[in-house]
């Protein structure tokens, strides 16, 4: 029996259920290291587990995208729209999110260590358990409720 992976090379004349294609794509982690995706329209994209290390997503539309557990280390998300995006457990170490729209995004347990969040929109963003060690938050407004959601490292030292 042929697997979807074998069939995906040439689907000419073959009917494949959309559900099977979605299952296959969900199980494969996309490797988009160093990808040039500036101004890309990735609204509602399913990019969980994707490897987007050093990716250029400047001005990209990632509204409603699922980037849970994605590796976005050192990626450029300046001016990107991540409104309503899921970034649960995402690794954004050293990422540039300057002027990015993260309103209503879910960043629970994400790593934003050394990330640049200057002037980013964090209104109604879920920051529970987020690591903001050495992050640049200049010009970013964080509510008292969001501040209480953050994990303080070394607070008793």
Secondary structure, DSSP 4 states (H G I P E B T S, - for coil): ---HHHHTT--TT----HHHHHHHHHHSPPB-TT-B-TT-B-TT-B-TT-B-TT-B-TT-B-TT-B-TT-B-TT-B-TT-B-TT-B-TT-B-TT-B-TT-B-TT-B-TT-B-TT-B-TT-B-TT-B-TT-B-TT-B-TT----HHHHHHSPPTTTT-
